[in-house]
Amino acid sequence: MSSRLHIYNTLSKQTEEFEPINPPFVGMYLCGPTVYGDPHLGHSRGAIMMDVLFRYLTHLRYKVRYVRNITDVGHLLNDADEGEDKIGKIAKANHIEPMEVAQRYTNAYHKVLLQMNVLPPSIEPRASGHIPEQIEMIAEIMANDLAYESNGSVYFDVLKYAKSGDYGKLSGRKIEDLLAGAGQERRTLEGQEEKKNPNDFALWKKATSEHIMKWKSPWSEGFPGWHIECSAMSEKYLGKMFDIHAGGIDLLFPHHESEIAQSTSCGCSTPRYWMHNNMITINGQKMAKSLNNGVLIEELFTGNHDLLEQAYSPMTLRFFLLQAHYRSTLDFSNEALQAAEKGYHRLMNAAAKIANLTTSISSDVDFKKWREKLFVHMNNDIATPQVIATLFEAAKWINEIDAKNMCLSAEDKTLLQETFTFFTFDILGLTQEKTTNNEVLNGVMNMVLDIRKTAKENKDWTTADKIREGLIQAGIDIMDGKEGSTFKIKQ
């Protein structure tokens, strides 16, 4: 750990000190969503990770240009080079324009991010608005003899590029292993006959007559491949070399590996730092349509999903995401969300009490050392779980000082209040939410369960049973477990 910011670089597979290419300027790019459906839990994690980094870099007085794209064309079903466009398929099914689909779900994405207090990026380019830049980049790659045309489509020549030895340097994939599996891929996927090698990927696809999203190009009337979009937009707004490229770990291969190949094939440098957030699982399982366990962010906020025992607020979700390090797998469950809800309220209650603490001449706590710990944790690869734990230390002190009418020096109170507020609200991005009816119910129920717990500890079974029976009659089930009792409202 250091007084300077360090981040884990997927490219080098180690934690490195952050040194911008052209300080004080910092350029960073996040692969945003493909807007063909309402945002789900998985969309929240990368946005929150980069939001905290954006806030912290700004605090460190860097001039940050943060680009987060919107993919609204070219991303085909199953992430393949053949088949229907994800957005176009929905547009045809509903007899509307593709851009209506894209706009609807872009709006939905913006809405939930605003609710979670995610700052807007500096620039949010759309793939469909940068077709000329993509065509120009493809032409340059072809001029450098690293791509070829086939029946009006253009493919990147992976084998020719791999002779440089760089293909797979981000993901760790070896070209020999990819070639070993190429024969089976050729037998099982349609459209492979156009390619020299099944590992080649599309830069431009000739559109079929049924394809509704298409543009004119030197090769055919068609549309760009999914990977070329990010290469073109990042170069346009961040230059041929920039500092940080981020995205979900699921994009590591083939998307980000393909980006590196494309960009370096037309005079761009590999971004200096690659950051990848890990996945969110549901009760230990990967989110998947086949398992019917996907949860939309809006469903989480309303509680309208079979997996949810209650509604959870936007700040509860944000706190839940920050409780785990961005590179760790994060498992979603009602128990975890309920614990996050309590943790969030604990911080908010402590923040509300600081202003009223009594001041005196001195105090026993070394608040400067405590403050330094917060910066050390942030500089250690944005370790938000440790930041939260350190804030909880202060919350404990605040509650003790408040309960026992203890005193703080004026200097310590100012340092505590400014630091606690700064990290809680400005860096972690939490906000003080208004109390909802659901939260009032949770507060009342926690009090009732505590009374019942005390009755059981005193072996007052009559009172404990009376509370349970009364709640059951009111439509509330009580579940007793090793970690205590929880409740669920009958549907």
NUBAFI-881076 format. One record per residue (C-alpha): x, y, z. Coordinates in Angstrom, 1 decimal. Layout:
atom east->X | north->Y | up->Z
...
This chain:
atom east->0.0 | north->0.0 | up->0.0
atom east->1.2 | north->3.5 | up->-0.8
atom east->0.4 | north->7.2 | up->-0.6
atom east->0.2 | north->7.1 | up->-4.5
atom east->-2.7 | north->5.6 | up->-6.4
atom east->-2.1 | north->2.0 | up->-7.5
atom east->-4.4 | north->-0.1 | up->-9.7
atom east->-4.5 | north->-3.7 | up->-10.8
atom east->-3.6 | north->-3.8 | up->-14.5
atom east->-5.1 | north->-6.8 | up->-16.3
atom east->-2.5 | north->-6.4 | up->-19.0
atom east->0.5 | north->-6.9 | up->-16.8
atom east->-1.4 | north->-9.1 | up->-14.3
atom east->-0.1 | north->-7.0 | up->-11.4
atom east->-0.9 | north->-3.9 | up->-9.3
atom east->1.0 | north->-0.9 | up->-10.6
atom east->1.4 | north->2.7 | up->-9.6
atom east->-0.9 | north->4.9 | up->-11.7
atom east->1.2 | north->7.2 | up->-13.9
atom east->-0.8 | north->9.2 | up->-16.5
atom east->0.7 | north->9.5 | up->-20.0
atom east->0.2 | north->13.3 | up->-20.0
atom east->-0.4 | north->14.6 | up->-16.5
atom east->-2.5 | north->16.3 | up->-15.3
atom east->-4.8 | north->14.9 | up->-18.0
atom east->-6.3 | north->11.4 | up->-17.7
atom east->-8.3 | north->9.6 | up->-20.4
atom east->-10.5 | north->6.7 | up->-19.5
atom east->-13.0 | north->4.6 | up->-21.4
atom east->-15.7 | north->2.2 | up->-20.2
atom east->-17.5 | north->-0.2 | up->-22.5
atom east->-21.1 | north->0.7 | up->-21.9
atom east->-24.2 | north->-1.3 | up->-22.5
atom east->-25.8 | north->-2.7 | up->-25.6
atom east->-29.2 | north->-1.1 | up->-25.3
atom east->-31.6 | north->-3.8 | up->-26.3
atom east->-33.3 | north->-4.4 | up->-22.9
atom east->-33.8 | north->-2.8 | up->-19.5
atom east->-30.6 | north->-2.6 | up->-17.5
atom east->-30.0 | north->-5.6 | up->-15.2
atom east->-27.8 | north->-6.0 | up->-12.1
atom east->-24.7 | north->-6.7 | up->-14.2
atom east->-24.9 | north->-3.3 | up->-15.8
atom east->-24.5 | north->-1.6 | up->-12.4
atom east->-21.1 | north->-2.8 | up->-11.4
atom east->-18.8 | north->-1.4 | up->-14.0
atom east->-20.7 | north->1.9 | up->-13.9
atom east->-20.2 | north->2.2 | up->-10.1
atom east->-16.6 | north->1.1 | up->-10.3
atom east->-15.7 | north->3.8 | up->-12.8
atom east->-17.9 | north->6.4 | up->-11.0
atom east->-15.8 | north->6.0 | up->-7.8
atom east->-12.6 | north->6.1 | up->-9.8
atom east->-13.8 | north->9.2 | up->-11.7
atom east->-14.6 | north->10.9 | up->-8.4
atom east->-11.3 | north->10.0 | up->-6.8
atom east->-9.1 | north->11.0 | up->-9.8
atom east->-10.9 | north->14.3 | up->-9.9
atom east->-10.2 | north->14.7 | up->-6.2
atom east->-6.5 | north->14.0 | up->-7.0
atom east->-6.7 | north->17.1 | up->-9.2
atom east->-6.5 | north->15.2 | up->-12.5
atom east->-8.3 | north->16.7 | up->-15.5
atom east->-10.3 | north->13.6 | up->-16.5
atom east->-12.0 | north->12.9 | up->-19.8
atom east->-14.3 | north->9.9 | up->-19.1
atom east->-15.8 | north->8.3 | up->-22.2
atom east->-18.6 | north->5.7 | up->-21.8
atom east->-20.1 | north->4.4 | up->-25.0
atom east->-23.6 | north->3.2 | up->-26.0
atom east->-23.6 | north->0.2 | up->-28.4
atom east->-26.7 | north->0.6 | up->-30.6
atom east->-25.7 | north->-1.3 | up->-33.7
atom east->-23.5 | north->-4.2 | up->-34.7
atom east->-23.8 | north->-6.4 | up->-31.6
atom east->-25.3 | north->-9.6 | up->-33.0
atom east->-27.1 | north->-12.4 | up->-31.1
atom east->-24.7 | north->-14.7 | up->-29.1
atom east->-21.9 | north->-12.2 | up->-29.7
atom east->-21.3 | north->-13.9 | up->-33.1
atom east->-20.3 | north->-12.6 | up->-36.6
atom east->-23.5 | north->-14.0 | up->-38.1
atom east->-27.2 | north->-13.6 | up->-37.3
atom east->-29.5 | north->-10.8 | up->-36.3
atom east->-28.6 | north->-7.5 | up->-34.6
atom east->-29.9 | north->-7.6 | up->-31.0
atom east->-31.6 | north->-4.2 | up->-31.4
atom east->-32.8 | north->-4.9 | up->-34.9
atom east->-34.5 | north->-8.1 | up->-33.9
atom east->-36.6 | north->-6.3 | up->-31.2
atom east->-37.4 | north->-3.5 | up->-33.7
atom east->-38.8 | north->-5.9 | up->-36.3
atom east->-40.8 | north->-7.8 | up->-33.7
atom east->-42.5 | north->-4.6 | up->-32.5
atom east->-42.7 | north->-2.9 | up->-35.9
atom east->-40.7 | north->0.2 | up->-34.7
atom east->-37.5 | north->1.9 | up->-35.7
atom east->-34.3 | north->0.4 | up->-34.2
atom east->-33.4 | north->3.8 | up->-32.8
atom east->-36.6 | north->3.8 | up->-30.9
atom east->-35.5 | north->0.6 | up->-29.2
atom east->-32.0 | north->2.1 | up->-28.5
atom east->-33.4 | north->5.4 | up->-27.2
atom east->-35.9 | north->3.6 | up->-24.9
atom east->-33.3 | north->1.5 | up->-23.2
atom east->-30.7 | north->4.2 | up->-23.2
atom east->-33.2 | north->6.3 | up->-21.2
atom east->-33.8 | north->3.4 | up->-18.9
atom east->-30.1 | north->3.0 | up->-18.3
atom east->-29.6 | north->6.7 | up->-17.6
atom east->-32.6 | north->6.6 | up->-15.2
atom east->-31.3 | north->3.9 | up->-12.9
atom east->-27.7 | north->5.4 | up->-12.9
atom east->-29.1 | north->8.7 | up->-11.9
atom east->-31.1 | north->7.0 | up->-9.1
atom east->-27.8 | north->5.5 | up->-7.9
atom east->-26.0 | north->8.9 | up->-8.0
atom east->-23.7 | north->7.8 | up->-10.8
atom east->-22.1 | north->10.9 | up->-12.4
atom east->-22.5 | north->11.3 | up->-16.1
atom east->-19.4 | north->10.7 | up->-18.2
atom east->-17.6 | north->13.5 | up->-20.0
atom east->-18.7 | north->12.1 | up->-23.4
atom east->-21.2 | north->9.3 | up->-24.2
atom east->-20.8 | north->8.4 | up->-27.9
atom east->-23.1 | north->6.1 | up->-29.8
atom east->-21.8 | north->3.5 | up->-32.2
atom east->-24.4 | north->4.5 | up->-34.9
atom east->-23.1 | north->8.0 | up->-34.8
atom east->-19.5 | north->7.1 | up->-35.6
atom east->-19.9 | north->4.9 | up->-38.8
atom east->-17.5 | north->7.1 | up->-40.8
atom east->-14.8 | north->6.8 | up->-38.1
atom east->-15.2 | north->3.0 | up->-38.1
atom east->-15.0 | north->2.8 | up->-41.9
atom east->-11.9 | north->4.9 | up->-41.9
atom east->-10.2 | north->2.6 | up->-39.3
atom east->-11.2 | north->-0.5 | up->-41.2
atom east->-9.7 | north->0.9 | up->-44.4
atom east->-6.4 | north->1.7 | up->-42.6
atom east->-6.2 | north->-1.9 | up->-41.2
atom east->-6.8 | north->-3.2 | up->-44.7
atom east->-4.1 | north->-0.9 | up->-46.0
atom east->-1.7 | north->-2.4 | up->-43.5
atom east->-2.6 | north->-5.9 | up->-44.8
atom east->-4.1 | north->-7.1 | up->-41.6
atom east->-7.7 | north->-7.5 | up->-42.9
atom east->-9.3 | north->-8.8 | up->-46.0
atom east->-12.6 | north->-8.5 | up->-47.9
atom east->-14.7 | north->-11.6 | up->-48.6
atom east->-18.1 | north->-11.3 | up->-50.4
atom east->-18.6 | north->-7.7 | up->-49.3
atom east->-17.6 | north->-8.4 | up->-45.6
atom east->-14.3 | north->-7.5 | up->-44.1
atom east->-12.5 | north->-9.7 | up->-41.5
atom east->-9.5 | north->-9.1 | up->-39.3
atom east->-6.7 | north->-11.6 | up->-40.1
atom east->-5.9 | north->-13.0 | up->-36.7
atom east->-3.1 | north->-15.4 | up->-37.9
atom east->-1.2 | north->-12.7 | up->-39.7
atom east->-1.5 | north->-10.3 | up->-36.7
atom east->-0.5 | north->-13.1 | up->-34.3
atom east->2.9 | north->-13.4 | up->-36.0
atom east->3.8 | north->-10.3 | up->-34.0
atom east->3.3 | north->-12.4 | up->-30.9
atom east->0.9 | north->-9.9 | up->-29.3
atom east->-2.4 | north->-11.7 | up->-29.9
atom east->-3.7 | north->-12.9 | up->-26.6
atom east->-1.5 | north->-10.7 | up->-24.4
atom east->-4.5 | north->-9.3 | up->-22.5
atom east->-6.6 | north->-12.5 | up->-22.0
atom east->-3.7 | north->-15.0 | up->-21.9
atom east->-5.2 | north->-17.0 | up->-24.8
atom east->-2.6 | north->-18.7 | up->-27.0
atom east->-3.1 | north->-18.7 | up->-30.7
atom east->-2.1 | north->-22.4 | up->-30.8
atom east->-5.0 | north->-23.2 | up->-28.5
atom east->-7.4 | north->-21.2 | up->-30.6
atom east->-6.4 | north->-22.9 | up->-33.7
atom east->-6.8 | north->-26.3 | up->-32.1
atom east->-10.5 | north->-25.6 | up->-31.6
atom east->-11.0 | north->-23.9 | up->-34.9
atom east->-12.0 | north->-27.0 | up->-36.8
atom east->-15.0 | north->-27.8 | up->-34.6
atom east->-16.0 | north->-24.1 | up->-34.7
atom east->-16.0 | north->-24.2 | up->-38.5
atom east->-18.2 | north->-27.3 | up->-38.5
atom east->-20.8 | north->-25.8 | up->-36.0
atom east->-21.1 | north->-22.2 | up->-37.0
atom east->-22.7 | north->-20.7 | up->-40.1
atom east->-20.9 | north->-18.2 | up->-42.3
atom east->-17.4 | north->-19.5 | up->-41.5
atom east->-16.8 | north->-20.2 | up->-45.1
atom east->-16.1 | north->-16.5 | up->-45.8
atom east->-13.2 | north->-16.5 | up->-43.3
atom east->-9.7 | north->-17.6 | up->-43.9
atom east->-9.7 | north->-18.8 | up->-40.3
atom east->-12.6 | north->-19.3 | up->-37.9
atom east->-10.8 | north->-17.1 | up->-35.3
atom east->-10.9 | north->-14.1 | up->-37.7
atom east->-13.5 | north->-11.6 | up->-36.6
atom east->-15.7 | north->-9.2 | up->-38.6
atom east->-14.8 | north->-5.6 | up->-39.0
atom east->-17.6 | north->-5.0 | up->-41.5
atom east->-20.5 | north->-7.2 | up->-42.4
atom east->-22.5 | north->-7.1 | up->-45.7
atom east->-26.1 | north->-6.8 | up->-44.8
atom east->-28.7 | north->-9.3 | up->-46.0
atom east->-31.9 | north->-7.9 | up->-47.5
atom east->-33.7 | north->-8.5 | up->-44.2
atom east->-31.2 | north->-6.5 | up->-42.1
atom east->-32.7 | north->-3.1 | up->-41.4
atom east->-29.6 | north->-1.3 | up->-39.9
atom east->-27.1 | north->-0.7 | up->-42.7
atom east->-24.9 | north->1.9 | up->-44.2
atom east->-22.9 | north->2.4 | up->-47.4
atom east->-19.2 | north->1.5 | up->-47.4
atom east->-16.4 | north->0.9 | up->-49.9
atom east->-17.1 | north->-2.9 | up->-49.5
atom east->-20.9 | north->-3.2 | up->-49.3
atom east->-24.0 | north->-1.8 | up->-47.8
atom east->-23.7 | north->-3.2 | up->-44.3
atom east->-22.8 | north->-2.5 | up->-40.7
atom east->-19.8 | north->-2.5 | up->-38.5
atom east->-18.6 | north->-5.4 | up->-36.3
atom east->-19.1 | north->-5.1 | up->-32.6
atom east->-15.4 | north->-4.8 | up->-31.7
atom east->-14.4 | north->-2.0 | up->-34.1
atom east->-16.9 | north->0.4 | up->-32.5
atom east->-14.9 | north->0.9 | up->-29.3
atom east->-11.6 | north->1.2 | up->-31.1
atom east->-12.9 | north->3.9 | up->-33.3
atom east->-14.7 | north->5.9 | up->-30.6
atom east->-11.9 | north->5.7 | up->-28.0
atom east->-9.4 | north->6.9 | up->-30.6
atom east->-11.6 | north->9.8 | up->-31.7
atom east->-12.1 | north->11.1 | up->-28.1
atom east->-9.0 | north->9.9 | up->-26.3
atom east->-6.4 | north->9.8 | up->-28.9
atom east->-4.1 | north->7.0 | up->-30.2
atom east->-2.9 | north->6.3 | up->-26.7
atom east->-4.8 | north->6.8 | up->-23.4
atom east->-4.6 | north->5.8 | up->-19.8
atom east->-7.4 | north->3.5 | up->-18.7
atom east->-9.7 | north->1.1 | up->-20.5
atom east->-12.3 | north->-0.7 | up->-18.4
atom east->-15.2 | north->-3.1 | up->-18.6
atom east->-16.6 | north->-6.3 | up->-17.3
atom east->-14.5 | north->-9.4 | up->-17.1
atom east->-16.8 | north->-11.1 | up->-19.6
atom east->-15.5 | north->-8.6 | up->-22.2
atom east->-11.9 | north->-9.6 | up->-21.8
atom east->-12.1 | north->-12.1 | up->-24.7
atom east->-12.9 | north->-11.7 | up->-27.4
atom east->-14.0 | north->-8.0 | up->-27.2
atom east->-11.1 | north->-6.4 | up->-25.5
atom east->-8.5 | north->-8.7 | up->-27.1
atom east->-10.0 | north->-7.7 | up->-30.5
atom east->-9.9 | north->-4.0 | up->-29.6
atom east->-6.1 | north->-4.3 | up->-28.9
atom east->-5.5 | north->-6.1 | up->-32.2
atom east->-7.5 | north->-3.6 | up->-34.3
atom east->-6.2 | north->-0.4 | up->-32.6
atom east->-2.5 | north->-1.4 | up->-32.8
atom east->-3.0 | north->-2.4 | up->-36.4
atom east->-3.6 | north->1.2 | up->-37.4
atom east->-1.1 | north->3.2 | up->-35.4
atom east->-2.7 | north->3.3 | up->-31.9
atom east->-1.1 | north->2.1 | up->-28.8
atom east->-2.6 | north->-0.3 | up->-26.3
atom east->-4.2 | north->1.6 | up->-23.4
atom east->-1.7 | north->1.7 | up->-20.5
atom east->-4.1 | north->0.2 | up->-17.8
atom east->-6.9 | north->-2.3 | up->-18.3
atom east->-9.4 | north->-2.6 | up->-15.4
atom east->-12.0 | north->-5.4 | up->-15.2
atom east->-14.8 | north->-5.7 | up->-12.8
atom east->-15.9 | north->-9.2 | up->-11.9
atom east->-19.4 | north->-10.7 | up->-12.2
atom east->-22.5 | north->-10.6 | up->-10.0
atom east->-24.0 | north->-14.1 | up->-9.3
atom east->-27.4 | north->-14.9 | up->-8.0
atom east->-27.4 | north->-17.2 | up->-5.0
atom east->-24.2 | north->-18.7 | up->-6.2
atom east->-25.3 | north->-19.1 | up->-9.8
atom east->-24.4 | north->-17.1 | up->-12.9
atom east->-27.2 | north->-14.9 | up->-14.1
atom east->-28.7 | north->-16.5 | up->-17.2
atom east->-32.0 | north->-16.5 | up->-19.1
atom east->-32.1 | north->-20.3 | up->-19.0
atom east->-32.0 | north->-20.2 | up->-15.2
atom east->-34.7 | north->-17.5 | up->-15.1
atom east->-32.6 | north->-15.7 | up->-12.4
atom east->-31.9 | north->-12.4 | up->-14.0
atom east->-32.9 | north->-9.4 | up->-12.0
atom east->-33.5 | north->-6.0 | up->-13.5
atom east->-32.3 | north->-2.9 | up->-11.6
atom east->-35.8 | north->-1.5 | up->-11.7
atom east->-37.2 | north->-4.7 | up->-10.3
atom east->-34.8 | north->-4.5 | up->-7.4
atom east->-36.1 | north->-1.0 | up->-6.7
atom east->-39.7 | north->-2.0 | up->-6.8
atom east->-39.4 | north->-5.5 | up->-5.3
atom east->-41.3 | north->-6.9 | up->-8.2
atom east->-39.4 | north->-10.2 | up->-8.8
atom east->-40.0 | north->-13.7 | up->-7.5
atom east->-36.4 | north->-13.8 | up->-6.1
atom east->-36.9 | north->-10.7 | up->-4.0
atom east->-38.4 | north->-10.6 | up->-0.5
atom east->-38.7 | north->-6.8 | up->-0.5
atom east->-37.8 | north->-3.7 | up->-2.5
atom east->-34.3 | north->-2.3 | up->-2.1
atom east->-33.4 | north->1.4 | up->-2.5
atom east->-30.9 | north->2.7 | up->-5.1
atom east->-28.4 | north->3.6 | up->-2.2
atom east->-28.8 | north->0.1 | up->-0.8
atom east->-27.7 | north->-1.3 | up->-4.2
atom east->-24.8 | north->1.1 | up->-4.5
atom east->-23.6 | north->0.3 | up->-0.9
atom east->-24.0 | north->-3.5 | up->-1.7
atom east->-21.8 | north->-3.1 | up->-4.8
atom east->-19.2 | north->-1.1 | up->-2.9
atom east->-19.0 | north->-3.6 | up->0.0
atom east->-17.1 | north->-6.0 | up->-2.3
atom east->-13.9 | north->-5.2 | up->-4.2
atom east->-14.6 | north->-4.6 | up->-7.9
atom east->-12.4 | north->-7.5 | up->-8.9
atom east->-14.2 | north->-10.0 | up->-6.6
atom east->-17.2 | north->-12.1 | up->-7.6
atom east->-20.2 | north->-10.6 | up->-5.8
atom east->-23.1 | north->-12.9 | up->-4.9
atom east->-26.6 | north->-11.4 | up->-4.8
atom east->-29.1 | north->-12.6 | up->-2.2
atom east->-31.8 | north->-11.1 | up->-0.1
atom east->-29.7 | north->-11.6 | up->3.0
atom east->-26.8 | north->-9.8 | up->1.5
atom east->-29.0 | north->-6.9 | up->0.4
atom east->-30.7 | north->-6.7 | up->3.8
atom east->-27.2 | north->-6.5 | up->5.4
atom east->-26.2 | north->-3.8 | up->3.0
atom east->-29.4 | north->-1.9 | up->3.8
atom east->-28.5 | north->-1.9 | up->7.5
atom east->-24.9 | north->-0.9 | up->6.8
atom east->-26.0 | north->2.0 | up->4.6
atom east->-28.3 | north->3.3 | up->7.3
atom east->-25.6 | north->2.9 | up->9.9
atom east->-23.3 | north->5.2 | up->8.0
atom east->-26.2 | north->7.7 | up->7.3
atom east->-27.1 | north->7.8 | up->11.0
atom east->-23.5 | north->8.4 | up->12.0
atom east->-23.2 | north->11.2 | up->9.4
atom east->-26.3 | north->12.9 | up->10.9
atom east->-24.9 | north->12.8 | up->14.4
atom east->-21.5 | north->14.4 | up->13.8
atom east->-22.7 | north->18.0 | up->13.7
atom east->-24.2 | north->17.8 | up->17.2
atom east->-21.2 | north->16.2 | up->18.9
atom east->-19.9 | north->18.2 | up->21.9
atom east->-16.5 | north->19.8 | up->21.6
atom east->-13.9 | north->20.2 | up->24.4
atom east->-10.1 | north->20.5 | up->24.6
atom east->-8.9 | north->17.0 | up->23.6
atom east->-9.8 | north->13.4 | up->22.7
atom east->-8.2 | north->10.0 | up->22.8
atom east->-8.6 | north->9.0 | up->19.1
atom east->-5.9 | north->9.7 | up->16.5
atom east->-8.2 | north->11.0 | up->13.8
atom east->-5.3 | north->12.0 | up->11.5
atom east->-4.1 | north->8.4 | up->11.4
atom east->-7.7 | north->7.2 | up->10.8
atom east->-8.0 | north->9.7 | up->7.9
atom east->-4.7 | north->8.5 | up->6.4
atom east->-6.0 | north->4.9 | up->6.4
atom east->-8.9 | north->5.9 | up->4.2
atom east->-6.5 | north->7.3 | up->1.5
atom east->-4.2 | north->4.3 | up->1.8
atom east->-7.2 | north->2.0 | up->1.1
atom east->-8.3 | north->4.1 | up->-1.9
atom east->-4.8 | north->4.1 | up->-3.3
atom east->-4.7 | north->0.3 | up->-3.0
atom east->-6.6 | north->-0.4 | up->-6.1
atom east->-9.8 | north->1.4 | up->-5.0
atom east->-10.4 | north->-0.9 | up->-2.0
atom east->-13.9 | north->0.3 | up->-1.2
atom east->-14.6 | north->-2.6 | up->1.3
atom east->-11.7 | north->-1.4 | up->3.4
atom east->-12.8 | north->2.2 | up->3.1
atom east->-16.3 | north->1.2 | up->4.3
atom east->-14.8 | north->-0.8 | up->7.2
atom east->-12.7 | north->2.3 | up->8.2
atom east->-15.8 | north->4.5 | up->8.1
atom east->-17.6 | north->2.0 | up->10.3
atom east->-14.8 | north->2.5 | up->12.9
atom east->-15.7 | north->6.2 | up->12.9
atom east->-19.4 | north->5.4 | up->13.1
atom east->-18.7 | north->3.4 | up->16.2
atom east->-16.8 | north->6.3 | up->17.8
atom east->-19.5 | north->8.7 | up->16.8
atom east->-22.3 | north->6.6 | up->18.4
atom east->-20.2 | north->6.1 | up->21.6
atom east->-19.4 | north->9.8 | up->21.9
atom east->-23.1 | north->10.7 | up->21.3
atom east->-24.5 | north->8.1 | up->23.7
atom east->-22.1 | north->8.9 | up->26.6
atom east->-22.0 | north->12.7 | up->26.1
atom east->-18.3 | north->12.6 | up->25.6
atom east->-16.3 | north->15.5 | up->24.1
atom east->-14.1 | north->16.0 | up->21.1
atom east->-11.6 | north->18.8 | up->20.4
atom east->-12.9 | north->21.3 | up->17.9
atom east->-10.0 | north->20.4 | up->15.6
atom east->-10.8 | north->16.7 | up->15.8
atom east->-14.5 | north->17.3 | up->15.3
atom east->-13.8 | north->19.3 | up->12.1
atom east->-11.4 | north->16.7 | up->10.8
atom east->-13.8 | north->13.8 | up->11.6
atom east->-16.8 | north->15.6 | up->10.0
atom east->-15.1 | north->16.7 | up->6.9
atom east->-13.3 | north->13.4 | up->6.3
atom east->-16.4 | north->11.2 | up->7.0
atom east->-18.6 | north->13.4 | up->4.8
atom east->-16.0 | north->13.5 | up->2.0
atom east->-15.5 | north->9.8 | up->1.7
atom east->-19.1 | north->8.8 | up->2.3
atom east->-20.7 | north->11.2 | up->0.0
atom east->-18.1 | north->12.6 | up->-2.4
atom east->-16.0 | north->9.5 | up->-3.1
atom east->-18.3 | north->6.5 | up->-2.4
atom east->-21.1 | north->8.6 | up->-3.9
atom east->-23.7 | north->7.7 | up->-1.3
atom east->-26.6 | north->10.1 | up->-0.7
atom east->-29.1 | north->10.5 | up->2.2
atom east->-32.3 | north->8.9 | up->1.0
atom east->-35.7 | north->9.9 | up->2.3
atom east->-37.2 | north->7.3 | up->4.6
atom east->-39.7 | north->5.1 | up->2.7
atom east->-42.7 | north->3.2 | up->4.0
atom east->-40.7 | north->0.0 | up->3.5
atom east->-37.9 | north->1.3 | up->5.7
atom east->-40.3 | north->2.3 | up->8.4
atom east->-41.8 | north->-1.2 | up->8.3
atom east->-38.3 | north->-2.7 | up->8.5
atom east->-37.4 | north->-0.5 | up->11.5
atom east->-40.6 | north->-1.5 | up->13.4
atom east->-40.1 | north->-5.1 | up->12.6
atom east->-36.5 | north->-5.1 | up->13.7
atom east->-37.7 | north->-3.6 | up->17.0
atom east->-40.5 | north->-6.3 | up->17.3
atom east->-38.0 | north->-9.1 | up->16.6
atom east->-35.6 | north->-7.7 | up->19.2
atom east->-38.4 | north->-7.8 | up->21.8
atom east->-39.2 | north->-11.4 | up->20.8
atom east->-35.5 | north->-12.3 | up->21.0
atom east->-35.3 | north->-10.9 | up->24.5
atom east->-38.4 | north->-12.8 | up->25.5
atom east->-36.9 | north->-16.0 | up->24.2
atom east->-33.6 | north->-15.4 | up->26.0
atom east->-35.6 | north->-14.9 | up->29.2
atom east->-37.6 | north->-18.1 | up->28.5
atom east->-40.8 | north->-16.0 | up->28.3
atom east->-42.3 | north->-18.4 | up->25.7
atom east->-45.8 | north->-17.0 | up->26.2
atom east->-44.7 | north->-13.5 | up->24.9
atom east->-42.5 | north->-14.9 | up->22.2
atom east->-45.3 | north->-17.1 | up->20.8
atom east->-47.9 | north->-14.3 | up->21.1
atom east->-45.7 | north->-12.1 | up->19.0
atom east->-45.2 | north->-14.8 | up->16.3
atom east->-49.0 | north->-15.6 | up->16.2
atom east->-49.9 | north->-11.9 | up->16.0
atom east->-47.5 | north->-11.3 | up->13.1
atom east->-48.8 | north->-14.4 | up->11.3
atom east->-52.4 | north->-13.1 | up->11.6
atom east->-51.1 | north->-9.8 | up->10.2
atom east->-49.7 | north->-11.6 | up->7.2
atom east->-46.1 | north->-11.7 | up->8.2
atom east->-44.0 | north->-14.9 | up->8.5
atom east->-41.1 | north->-15.2 | up->10.9
atom east->-38.1 | north->-17.3 | up->10.0
atom east->-35.8 | north->-18.3 | up->12.8
atom east->-32.2 | north->-19.2 | up->12.0
atom east->-28.7 | north->-19.4 | up->13.4
atom east->-28.0 | north->-15.7 | up->12.6
atom east->-31.3 | north->-14.6 | up->14.2
atom east->-34.8 | north->-14.0 | up->13.0
atom east->-36.0 | north->-12.5 | up->9.7
atom east->-39.5 | north->-11.8 | up->8.4
atom east->-41.3 | north->-12.0 | up->5.1
atom east->-44.6 | north->-10.5 | up->4.1
atom east->-47.0 | north->-13.1 | up->2.6
atom east->-47.9 | north->-12.4 | up->-1.0
